[in-house]
Amino acid sequence: MTLREFYVERRRAELPVFISVLKALPADRMSYQPNERCPSAERLVWTLTWELRNCLEVAKENRTEWHGSDPTPTLDEMLRLFEKWSNELIDVVARMTEEAWT
């Protein structure tokens, strides 16, 4: 098994678990911060979601630009985008050649 194949296998296995954890977040508590220096739960979910978008952009276009400071959508929209971009990234990486991966 190549590193690329391992990555795809793990992403496929871990995505449903990760989605279930994100769905368990209470929408009315997304402003929670352990202390004032920490980002809110909402900001963390949005950052994770944008990181996926950036990874997808790199995989498809060999470039990216960070826009993670864009306005934060609702939790439902973040979850939809997280799942969509995760699946797209899995598909793109699964179709890559080994040469493109390294």
C-alpha positions in Angstrom: 0.0 0.0 0.0 1.4 3.4 -1.0 1.3 6.5 1.3 -1.4 8.0 -1.0 -3.6 4.9 -0.8 -3.1 4.8 3.0 -4.2 8.5 3.2 -7.3 7.9 1.1 -8.2 4.8 3.2 -7.8 6.7 6.5 -9.8 9.7 5.2 -12.6 7.5 4.2 -12.6 5.6 7.5 -12.3 8.7 9.7 -14.7 11.1 7.9 -18.0 9.6 9.3 -16.6 9.6 12.8 -15.4 13.2 12.5 -18.8 14.3 11.0 -20.6 12.6 13.9 -18.4 14.5 16.4 -19.1 17.8 14.7 -22.8 17.1 14.5 -22.8 16.5 18.2 -21.8 20.1 18.9 -24.7 22.1 20.3 -25.6 24.9 17.8 -26.6 27.2 20.7 -23.1 26.8 22.4 -20.8 27.5 19.4 -19.6 30.7 21.1 -18.0 28.6 23.9 -14.3 29.4 24.6 -12.3 27.7 27.3 -10.8 31.2 28.0 -10.7 34.5 26.3 -7.5 33.8 24.4 -8.9 30.7 22.7 -11.0 30.7 19.6 -14.6 29.8 19.9 -16.0 26.4 19.0 -17.5 28.1 16.0 -14.2 29.5 14.9 -12.5 26.1 15.3 -15.1 24.4 13.1 -14.8 27.1 10.5 -11.0 26.9 10.5 -11.1 23.1 10.1 -13.5 23.5 7.2 -11.4 26.2 5.5 -8.3 24.0 5.9 -10.1 21.3 3.9 -11.0 23.8 1.2 -7.4 24.9 1.0 -6.1 21.3 0.8 -8.6 20.6 -2.0 -7.5 23.7 -3.9 -3.8 22.7 -3.6 -4.7 19.2 -4.8 -6.6 20.5 -7.8 -4.8 23.7 -8.7 -1.4 23.4 -7.0 -2.1 26.7 -5.2 -4.3 28.2 -2.5 -5.0 31.4 -0.7 -6.3 31.5 2.9 -9.7 33.1 3.3 -10.5 31.6 6.7 -11.3 35.0 8.1 -14.4 35.1 5.9 -17.7 35.5 7.8 -18.6 32.3 9.6 -21.8 30.6 8.3 -24.2 28.6 10.4 -23.1 25.3 11.9 -25.3 23.4 9.5 -23.6 25.1 6.5 -20.2 24.5 8.0 -21.0 20.8 8.4 -22.3 20.6 4.8 -19.2 22.2 3.5 -16.9 20.1 5.6 -18.5 16.9 4.4 -18.6 18.1 0.7 -15.0 19.3 0.7 -13.8 16.2 2.5 -15.4 13.9 0.0 -14.0 16.0 -2.9 -10.5 15.9 -1.5 -10.7 12.1 -1.1 -11.9 11.7 -4.7 -9.1 14.0 -6.0 -6.4 12.3 -4.1 -7.7 8.9 -5.0 -7.4 9.8 -8.7 -3.9 11.2 -8.4 -0.9 9.3 -9.8 1.8 8.4 -7.3 4.1 10.9 -9.1 1.6 13.7 -8.4 1.4 12.7 -4.8 5.1 12.9 -4.0 
